[in-house]
Amino acid sequence: MLDISLNENEINFKDLEVEIYRLACEEACKIMAQILMEIDDILLEKRDKKEYRCKGKKHTNIKTIMGTVEFDKRIYEHINSEGKKNMFIF
């Protein structure tokens, strides 16, 4: 958190504003990652298990206006009509 000395005569408002904004964006990224992982859990349960086989998770990130959101996303395998395996992420 921001260190403010009581001995200083002035508090730099711009620095305070920037620090609060940074902390808010950091928390927003954590919330976004949590929501995306919860959606991934829902997709795992609702998928057609005969069509889409879960092959594990992949660590990924998304660049947003808040910053980079890092999370784990499941990868699925699907066999198409030609018998070829396709790997993808919902």
Backbone hydrogen bonds, N-H to C=O, Kabsch-Sander energy under -0.5 kcal/mol:
donor,donor_aa,acceptor,acceptor_aa,energy
4,I,2,L,-0.6
8,E,5,S,-1.0
12,N,10,E,-0.5
13,F,11,I,-0.8
16,L,12,N,-1.9
17,E,13,F,-2.7
18,V,14,K,-2.6
19,E,15,D,-2.3
20,I,16,L,-2.3
21,Y,17,E,-2.3
22,R,18,V,-2.4
23,L,19,E,-2.4
24,A,20,I,-2.4
25,C,21,Y,-2.5
26,E,22,R,-2.3
27,E,23,L,-2.2
28,A,24,A,-2.4
29,C,25,C,-2.2
30,K,26,E,-1.6
31,I,27,E,-2.3
32,M,28,A,-2.6
33,A,29,C,-2.3
34,Q,30,K,-2.1
35,I,31,I,-2.4
36,L,32,M,-2.5
37,M,33,A,-2.2
38,E,34,Q,-2.0
39,I,35,I,-2.3
40,D,36,L,-2.0
41,D,37,M,-1.8
42,I,38,E,-1.9
43,L,39,I,-2.6
44,L,40,D,-1.9
45,E,41,D,-1.7
46,K,42,I,-2.2
47,R,43,L,-1.4
49,K,47,R,-1.0
51,E,48,D,-1.1
52,Y,48,D,-2.7
53,R,51,E,-0.6
53,R,77,E,-2.5
54,C,52,Y,-0.5
55,K,75,I,-3.2
58,K,73,K,-2.9
60,T,71,F,-3.0
62,I,69,V,-2.2
64,T,62,I,-0.5
64,T,67,G,-2.1
67,G,64,T,-0.6
69,V,62,I,-3.1
70,E,68,T,-0.6
71,F,60,T,-2.3
73,K,58,K,-2.7
75,I,56,G,-2.7
76,Y,88,F,-3.3
77,E,53,R,-2.8
78,H,86,N,-2.6
80,N,78,H,-0.6
80,N,84,K,-2.7
83,G,80,N,-2.0
86,N,78,H,-3.2
88,F,76,Y,-2.5
